[in-house]
């Protein structure tokens, strides 16, 4: 049987990795898929640019449309990023009767409903495993491996840049505290967020404009997809709550450590009777949780189902070959369906297209969670009583309070409060009233706290 011919849109890091994996593991991939898979046509912005892959035997073009319109191509792999041209080319490929594989999380989060509807109408497949968590097969795990479960919640570290920054801040804090093994000998302590961000950019973990990563937008795109396949709802990125890590300080990291917690940028989605939570924000989680110990640029996703309980999926969330691993896995799935069982296809969003539920996404004000609060207060009698009275008025129960000793040169003191679960709108009102106190010297720092237990 002749190999399936693939058109590749984009020959950058992931595109090059995909070519390398297909060439290196071609025989084994063919054994799994039932047919060989070969890149026949590819497009790139600059044809003369040095690449990480061997492009001999591949027709190269600068025009994506030439690839999409090539009658020999059966599957189009979109790896060029962005949403405008990518959407146009994917819809054109679908209209041409070609199957699609994409790693484009922003495109799926924003335009996936339209793309899947077009694909269903035309009778072609759209696969997108690489759009979330790089090489971790999390979409397949939820969509297929956990299909017998009622998924209760999903929580994930799904942005490597933010996780690297928070890990570096924590390591530096531990080094300054003299914790053995936290840093290489001779490493200077005292890094702040801006310093660590520059280091991430130097290492290639963060873009020149890091907004999408550090403000939670990239994680929001990915969580939108995970929520849809977990709960059988349409993609609803516009309903996502996002909050980034740019306001996290060394003090917060140190206090979290003292309290037995770690700070991670988490994407969290939960199914409740009143609706579905869909939120990305810095989160304090108990240090004993496995996911709290996922460091550096690694990703991890924790999924809780009623039958299986919590399951954790860990691995590289980006990079040439980890992401290419997911792209090639999607190619194998598509070729298997074409070759042996064309009528038996897994639905794009796990549930049959006519069975998606129009469940409300809860606004962040309706979310119930615990909180870490850091206040900078004047060191005088009665301040703590005023704060606790405000919390009591809002029916906010306190789990722990820590008051730090003021330094000789300062008249204010840090007060750390951990609360039990409360609805966010009550916490918002309490913080508004606390900040209005004359004894409070700065805005209150708030970090949500999740136990991530059953």
Secondary structure, DSSP 8 states (H G I E B T S, - for coil): ---EEEEEE--SHHHHHHHHHHHHTHHHHHHHHSS-EEEEEEE-S-TTS--SS--TTSEEES-HHHHHT-TT-SEEEE-S--SHHHHHHHHHHHHTT-EEEE--HHHHHHHHHHHHHHHHHHT--EE-GGGSSTT--HHHIIIIITTTS-EEEEEEE--HHHHHHHHHHHHHHHHHTT-TTSS-TT------HHHHHHHHHHTTSS-SS-HHHHTTHHHHHHHHHHHHHHHTB---GGG-EE--STT--HHHHHHHHHHTEEEEEEEEEEEETTEEEEEEEEEEEETTSGGGG--TTEEEEEEEETTTEEEEEEEE-SSHHHHHHHHHHHHHHHHHHHHT-TT----TTSS-GGG-B---B--GGG-EEEEEEEEEEESSTTHHHHHHHHHHHTT--EEEEEE----TT-SEEEEEEEE--EEHHHHHHHHHHHHTSTTB-S--EEEEEE----
